[in-house]
């Protein structure tokens, strides 16, 4: 009886993690889509369109890995990197649109520029620092 309850609790926790993983994936995809729309509105001359491809692939890989193996942090690192990268790309495209393409047309464009430049530093930490430490087992290579 107790074994059945533990198994049901594990299944519920797994389904909650899957919902969270796919929700984060959808959020990252929405951010990438919004940054692509802003880029197509006129900032494509200033900002490259390379992030949406990287953000979409990172979000999809993260959603798949995190929904299947919720205890392995690699999928969550992919999702966090995709979400932070999506926020950074959207903030950058918004700032360029509000400060260069059509100055004064959108509020808080300078704050968006600050946010974008700050997240350029934070975002790669997940992909280049933490991810190699936890890949492929989901644990650091040494106990320290």
Secondary structure, DSSP 8 states (H G I E B T S, - for coil): -HHHHHHHHHHHHHHHHHHHHHHHHHHHHHHHHHHHHHHHTTGGGTS-S-HHHHHHHHHHHHHHHHHH-TT-HHHHHHHHHHHHHHHHHHHHHHHHIIIIISTTSSTTHHHHHHHHHHHHHHHHIIIIIIHHHHTTTSS-SS--
